[in-house]
Amino acid sequence: MADKRKRKPGIETLAVHAGAAPDPHTGARQTPIYQTTSYVFDDADHAASLFNLQLPGFIYSR
């Protein structure tokens, strides 16, 4: 079995990481994905009703 430390990255790996440099502050190799969203409310009263659980709907995601 070949030593993985000596193996060169394949074309798929090179394509995924092309142009990416580690973030100087965090050391992250790739841009993170954020699996979150925000929701639009009709108006302030609609938002208040949702946050007070008076109406069913989406108010928070993470």
Secondary structure, 3 states (H helix, E strand, C coil): CCCCCCCCCCHHHHHHHCCCCCCCCCCCCCCCCCCCCCCCCCCHHHHHHHHCCCCCCCCCCC
